[in-house]
Each structure stands twice: as structure tokens, then as C-alpha cells.
């Protein structure tokens, strides 16, 4: 994990007070990846 990811995760936990905040970070990253994949496929790029 990069240092910026650790910083973001630490900030998310402290800002929300929720220890599950890292899971929300991963879900958000996965959704962005899926959207990029679908966009690439719709443009016919491989």
C-alpha cells in the first residue's frame, strides 16, 4: 500500500470515527475501476 493510501485511510478513520472506513475506500476504488473498464469496452479499446 502506498503512503498516500495509508494517509487517506488514517484520515477517513479519524474523520468518520468508523473503523470500517477503509472498506468504503476500497469499494469506491473498485467502482472507479469497474466504470473505467466498462467505458474502455464501450469504446472498443483493448
C-alpha positions in Angstrom: 0.0 0.0 0.0 1.3 3.4 -0.9 1.9 6.1 1.7 -0.8 8.3 0.3 -3.3 5.4 0.6 -2.3 4.9 4.3 -2.7 8.7 4.8 -6.2 8.7 3.3 -7.3 5.6 5.3 -6.0 7.1 8.5 -7.8 10.4 7.7 -11.0 8.5 6.9 -11.0 6.6 10.2 -10.2 9.8 12.2 -12.8 11.9 10.4 -15.6 9.4 10.5 -14.8 7.6 13.7 -15.7 4.4 11.8 -13.2 1.6 11.7 -14.9 0.3 8.6 -13.9 3.4 6.6 -11.0 1.5 4.8 -13.6 -0.8 3.3 -15.5 2.2 1.9 -12.3 3.4 0.4 -11.7 0.1 -1.4 -15.3 -0.1 -2.6 -15.0 3.4 -4.1 -11.7 2.4 -5.8 -13.3 -0.7 -7.2 -16.3 1.2 -8.5 -14.0 3.6 -10.3 -12.1 0.6 -11.8 -15.3 -1.0 -13.0 -16.5 2.2 -14.6 -13.2 2.7 -16.4 -13.3 -0.9 -17.6 -16.9 -0.5 -18.9 -16.0 2.7 -20.6 -13.0 1.2 -22.3 -15.0 -1.7 -23.5 -17.8 0.5 -24.8 -15.2 2.5 -26.8 -13.8 -0.7 -28.3 -10.4 -0.4 -26.7 -8.5 -3.4 -25.5 
